[in-house]
Amino acid sequence: MSRRGIGRRGIGLIGIVYLVIGVVVAATQSYLVAWNVPGNILEGLAAIVLWPLVVLFGVDLHTLIA
């Protein structure tokens, strides 16, 4: 008997879709510019992961992280 689904790790399809939406939101909200500054890298990564806050609640990560 195979245990293919048991204990499987990884991001999965839902995780990939979530991250793709995050990248699109971060790009359209200008969080993915000037990656040579450490603060901008942090803003970009935070915007990708926290995109629901940016879209649904209008949180401005530029002011929170800067």
C-alpha positions in Angstrom: 0.0 0.0 0.0 1.3 3.4 -1.0 1.7 6.4 1.4 2.0 9.0 -1.3 -0.2 11.7 0.4 0.8 11.0 4.0 3.6 13.2 5.3 4.1 15.0 2.1 5.7 18.4 2.5 5.7 21.3 0.2 3.9 24.5 -0.7 1.1 23.0 -2.8 -1.1 24.6 -5.5 -2.9 26.9 -3.1 0.5 28.2 -1.8 1.8 28.8 -5.3 -1.4 30.7 -6.2 -1.1 32.8 -3.0 2.5 33.7 -3.8 1.8 34.6 -7.4 -1.1 36.9 -6.3 1.3 38.4 -3.8 3.9 39.1 -6.4 1.3 40.7 -8.7 0.0 42.9 -5.9 3.5 43.9 -4.8 4.5 44.8 -8.3 1.3 46.9 -9.0 1.7 48.7 -5.6 5.4 49.6 -6.3 6.9 47.3 -3.7 9.2 45.6 -6.1 11.5 48.5 -7.0 15.2 49.2 -6.1 16.1 45.8 -4.6 19.6 47.1 -3.8 18.4 48.7 -0.5 17.8 46.3 2.4 14.6 48.1 3.5 13.1 47.7 0.0 13.9 44.0 0.0 12.1 43.7 3.3 9.1 45.7 2.0 8.9 43.6 -1.2 9.0 40.3 0.7 6.5 41.6 3.3 4.1 42.8 0.5 4.3 39.4 -1.2 3.4 37.5 2.0 1.0 40.1 3.5 -0.8 41.0 0.3 -4.3 40.6 1.8 -3.6 43.4 4.2 -2.5 45.6 1.3 -5.5 44.8 -0.9 -8.3 44.4 1.6 -7.4 46.9 4.3 -5.2 49.4 2.4 -2.2 48.9 4.6 0.8 50.9 3.4 3.9 48.9 4.1 6.1 51.7 2.9 5.3 53.7 6.0 5.3 50.7 8.4 8.7 49.3 7.5 10.6 52.5 6.6 
